[in-house]
Structures are given as structure tokens and as C-alpha cells.
Amino acid sequence: MLLKVTLIIVILWDLYFLFNYIISLLMNYRIKEWTPFVSIIIPAYNEERSIKESIKSALSQDYPNFEVIVVDDGSEDKTFETASSIKDERLKVFRKAHEGKAKALNFGLSKAQGEIIVTTDADTLLHNSAVKELVKRFYDETVLGVGGQVRVLAGSFLERAQDVEHLRIAMFRRAKELEDLSVAPGPISAFRKEALEEIGGFVESKVEDYATTKKIKKLGRVVYAPKAKAYTKMPTSLKTLWNQRKRWFLGDLMHLGGGFLKEWFFLILGDFIAFLDVIVTILLIVHGNWLLLVAFLGFEIITMTIPTLIEGGSIIHALLFPAFLWFWALFYLALHVYGYLFILKSKAL
């Protein structure tokens, strides 16, 4: 009985987001055709190997009015020289002392001429329609920020798992955050310059994208642009992935608030569902319910196949989704337990 209840909860949870995702596909989200001048800011620290491709993708935008500003944040390699070797009148390259990503972004902001500020990373490739799609979503004056879809340049199992994770995030954002985005991600986001200046620039934080989004939302709205895509590099080892996500999660915890289906409540609920995702497969195997196991795995594949086909992911990733889902559920459960204990220990000292 307990197993069936657990299975029903997991299926209903997945169906809830799948149905909302499908509904969002059937509805036309609001856009505005306009071409304000845009400044694309790329902060870079020791990115000699990837900066050239990142700049080239920014310069290749299918958009008429923009500049690209690269801020070398005191790199110890040849990032500045590599960036400066690209000759284009739309490109400006600056070098400053190493002070962190937020200050590098704010330095770029001080040099920017654009009405709209687009941010990306030095290890990220923007799709050539990314800026155009971001700008379209500033459909009225209340929209102060726009976030795009992050995809992962995948090769190894871990990179493929992260691409599937970001496809799942894209599904969630279409379903629930199309007009109220929780975070405009660092690899692809856009803000009205005047709004950034009003809040004092990008927020200095371990998670500057999340912190900046939250502060901007006190003044207006931040929305999602599903067709604005960026392809970024992600950790290739489990240790690096853990350290990255630990930094993100602990940083996020510092900025969480309240609200139904948001932040703390939603975080705890998500952890509960992740726990069920982990145990339901184990329980089905232990009890020898092979038919039910196959049906459950098939259901999970179907729920991922639809967004995979829509968002341009790999069908192989969709077929392997149950394995990726189990991995992420276990990974985030361990990470979040660590984070909660870390916070409790810090408050006890």
C-alpha cells in the first residue's frame, strides 16, 4: 500500500508539471518587436582557452544594434591578450584587478552604452538569436529582467546528466515561471540598464545572478525567454560538480524567503519528492514488481521525451532519463542535507 501511494505521488507530481508545460506551449507568450541598443558583458577570469569562441558567438548575434564588452578580471593567463586579438569595432576589452565576478560585471556596466544589458560567461556560447529573443520579452515597462535557457556542451556522462538537468529546468520554467522567473541565469540574462543602476548594480554574492534577480524583482518583473539559448561548459568530475553546486546552494540559502510554492516551502517539498524518486525504484526492485517498474520507467521516459523534442535535446538523453533522474535525486538529497546541517551548525556557533 505504501509503495503504491509513493508511486502515485511521484506520478502526479510529474504529470502536474508536464500538463502545465504542454498548456504553456499552446499559449502565445507576450513579446514586443523592438531593437534597443544592447551591451553584452562578458566577465572573464583565466579563460584563455574559451574566451575567443565566447566573443565570436556574441559578435555573431542576429541583431542590429549591440556592443560586446569583455572585462578581464585580473587573469593570470593570456585572457586579455586573446580577447584583444579579435578586431571588431563592436568589441571593447578592458582589464582590471581581480575582485570577483559581480565587480567585473559592474565595471562592464559602467562602460556600457546599451539600454539593455545582456550578461553571459566566458565559457559560454550564445545562440545567434539569443539577444533578439531576450529583447523581445521586454514587452512592457514593468519587465526589468529576462532570463534565457541554459544548455550544456555535453560529452561525458556527467555533462550529459547536466544537460538533462537543464532541459528539466527549461520544462519547469515554461510550466511555472514564464512570467515570474526565479533566477535570470548568469550564462544568459538581460536587464534594463536603468533598473540595474537603481539597485546599485549587480549584487555582490556567491550567487550574483540569483541575488540580482531577487533585488530587481522588488522594482518590477523578471520573465523567461524559452527561445533564447546559451550553451555552456559544466564540471566534468563529480568533485568539481559537488563543489560548484555546494557554492550555489549555500549562496541560495542566504537569499531565500517565504511564499507558497516558492523558496523555502518549495525547496522542502522538492526534497521530499526527490526522496520519493530515490526510494520508489528501490522499493519496486526489492518487492519484485517488475511490470510496475517497467511501466514507471516508461512513464518517466515519456514525460521527458516531449520537452526534449520541443527544446531540441537528444532523444538518447530522454531514453536514459530514469537513470539521470535517480542520479540527480540522490545527488541533491545529499547536497541539501549537507547544506541544512551546515546552516544549523553555523547558527549554533
N, C-alpha and C positions, 0 to 999 in steps of 0.2 A: 504493500500500500504506500509506504513512504517513498519507494523508488518511483512509483507512478506519479505521485504528487510532485516529486522533484523534477521529473521529466516534463510534466505539464507546465510547470513554472518556467523552465528554460525555453520551451517551445513558444509559449505565449509571449515571453519577453522578446524573442527573436521576431515573431510574427508582428508584434506591435511596431517595431522599427521598420520591418520590411513593408508593411502596409502604408505607413507614413511616408516612406521613401517613394513608393510607387505613386501615391497621391501627389507628392511634390513634383514628380515627373510629368504628371498630367496637367499641372497648373503652370501658367507662364509667370515667372517671377519678374519683378519690375526692373526695367533698365532705362537708361537715358543716353541717347546718341549725342555725344559732345566730345570735343578734343582740347581740353585744357593743357597747358604746358606741364609736363611731368618731369620730375627729378628722380632718377633711380639711384639709390645709395647702396653701395656695396662695401661694408666694413671688412677688413682683411687682416688677419694676424698669422704669419708664417704659412701663407697659402700659395707659395711659389709654383707648385705643381698644378694647381687648379684655377688660379685667378684668370689666366688668359682665356680659357674656354667660358668662364663665367661672364667676363666682359663681352666676349663675342656674342654670346646669347642675348645679353642685354642690348647690345648695339643692333641686333638683328630683329628688333621688335617691329611688327607691322602696325606702326603708329607714327603719325606725322610730326609731333612736337615733343621732343624729350631730350634730356641730357643724362649722362651717366657719370656719377661721382664715386670714385674709389678712394677710400680712406685707409691707408696703411697704418695700422695701429701699432707702430714701433716694432715691426717684424725683424727677426734676427736672420732671415734668409733674404732671397732676392725678389720678394713680393713686389716691392716698389719698382725696381728696375724692370721686372717682367711686365707689370701693368703699364709702365711708362713707354714700353717699346711699341705699344699699339698706337698708331697715329690716326686719330679721328677727331674732327673739330667738335664733336658732341661729347667727347671724353675729357674729364678732368681728374687728375690723380694727385692726391695730397699725402703727405707723411706727417705723423705726429707721434709724440711719446706714447708708450704703451700704458693705457689706462682702462682697458676693457671695452666690450662691445657697445654698451649704451653710450659711453662718451664718444666713441668713434662715430656712432650714428648721429649724435648731436653736433659733432664737428661738421659732418656732412650736411646736416640740416642748416647750419649757419652759412654754408656756401651755396645752398640750393636756391634756384630761381623758380622752381615749379610751384604751381598752385596745389598739385597733388604730389605727395612724396611716396614713392614706392621703395620698399626695402627688400633686399634679397641677400643671400650669403655667398661668400667667395668659393664655396664648393657646390654651388647650385647652378643649374641650367634652366633659364626661363624659356618656356614655350614661346614661339614668336608671336602668339596672340595674347600672351599673359597680361601685358599692360592694358591693351584695348579692352579685355574682358573685365579687368579690375575697375577701370574708369567708368565703364557702362553702369556699374552698380551704384555709383553715386547719383541715384535717381532724383533725390531732392536734398534740400539744405540740412535736413535732420540726419542724413547719413554722413558720419565723420570718418568712418573707417571701413575697410573691406579686406577680407582675407580670402586667399585662394586655396587651391587643392595641392597638397604636397604629395609627391610620389617619390619612390626610392629607386635609385640606379642599382638594380639588383643583379647579383651573380651567385653568391653563396647562399646556403640555406637560411642563414641569419638575415641576410639582406632581403631575401625573398619573403621571409616572415614579416619583416618590417614594411615591405611594400603592401602585403596583405593587410597589415595593421592599418596603414594609411588609407587603403581602399575602404576598410570598415569605418574609419573616421569620416571619410567622404560620404559614406552612406548615412551615418548618424547626422552629419551636418545638413545634408539635404532634407532629412526627415524632420529634424527638430531645431536646427539653428540657421535656417535660410535667412531669416530676418532678425536674428538675435544671436550672433556668433559669440561664443565664449572666449575665443582667443584668435586674433589675427596672427597667423604663424610667421616667425622670423624669415623663413625662406621665400615667402611670397605674401606681402601685405601692402596696403596703401592707406594713407591718411590725408586728410586735408591739412595743409601746412599750418593754417591759422589755428586749427584745433590743437596740433602738437605744440605750437608756441604758447597757447593759452594754458596748457598743463605744465609748461616748463620743459618741454622736450621729452624724449624717450626716458622712461623711468629706469634708474639705475637699480638693477636687481639681477639675481641669478637667472631669472626668467623674465627678461625685459619685455618680451612680446606679450606675455600674459599680463604683467603688471601695467604695461602701457595701455593695453586693450581695456582693462578694468577702469583705468583713470579716464580714458576717452569716453567710455560709456556713461560717465557721470554728466557729460555735456550733451551727448547725442547717441546715435545708434551706430553699431558695427554689424555689418551683414556679410553673407557668404557669397562668393562668386564661383560656382561649380566649374565653369569652363576656363577659369584662369589657373593654369597648371605650372608647377615648377618641379624639376627632377633633381634630387639632392643625394649626396653621399651620406651613408649612415654607418655606424660601427660594424666591424666585421668580426669582432671577437665578443664572447659573452661577458668578459670582464669589462671591456670598454662600454658595452651596452648597459651593463648594470650601473657603472659609474655615471654615465650620461643620464639615465632615467632616474637615478637616485638624486642627482643635482636638480633635475626638473621637478621631481615630486616634492622634495623638501622645499624648493622655492615656491611651488604652487601652494603648499600648505600655509605658507606665511601670508598668502593673499586671499585665502578662502573666506567666504562669508556664509550667509544663510539663504533661504529661499526654497520653496517647494520644487522638487525635481532639479535642483541646482546645487552646485558646490558641495557642502558637507553631506547633506541628505542624499544627493545623487551619488556622491563618492562611496558612501557606505552601502547604498543599495547595489551599486555596480560591483563592489567587492563581494557582496552576498551572492550575486548571480555568477561571478567568476568562480566562487567556491562550488556552486552547484555544477558549473561546467566541468570542473575538475572531477568531482565525485560521481557524476551521473554515468560517465563512460566506465569508470572503475566498477561501479555497482552492477552495471549491465553485464560486464565480463565475469565478475565474481559469481553472479547468480545464473550465469549461462544463458541469458536472454539474447541469443544471437540474432534472432529475427528482429527483435525490437532494436538491437544495437545497429543493425544494418539500416533499418528504417530511420533511426535517429541521425545516423551519419549521412544518409541520403538527404534528409531534410536540411541539415546544415549546409550541404553542398549546394542545394537549390537556392537557399537564402543568399548565398554568396555569389552564385553564378549570375544572377540578374544584375546586381550592381557592377560586377566585373565586366560584363558585356557592355553595359551603359558607359562606364567610366574609362574603358579602354585598358583593362588589366589583362593578365594572362589567364587563359582558361585552365591551364595546368594548376595555377595557384588556387583557383576555385575548387578544383577536384581534390586538392590536398588541404582544403580549408579546415576540416576537422582536426588535423594534426597541428596546424598553425594555431587554431583556436585554443586547443588544450595547452600548448606551449605558453601562449600569452596569458591564459587564465592563471596558470601556475606561477609564471614569472611575476605578474603584477600582484598576486596574492602575497608572495614572499616579499616583494618590494614594499608594498603598502604596510604590511605588518612591521617591517623594519622601520619605516617612516613614522608610524604611530608610536612605536616604542622609543624611537629617537626623540620625538617631541615630548613625550611624557618624561623621559629621563632629563631632558633639558630644563623642563619646568620644575622638576623636583630638586635641581641643584641650586 
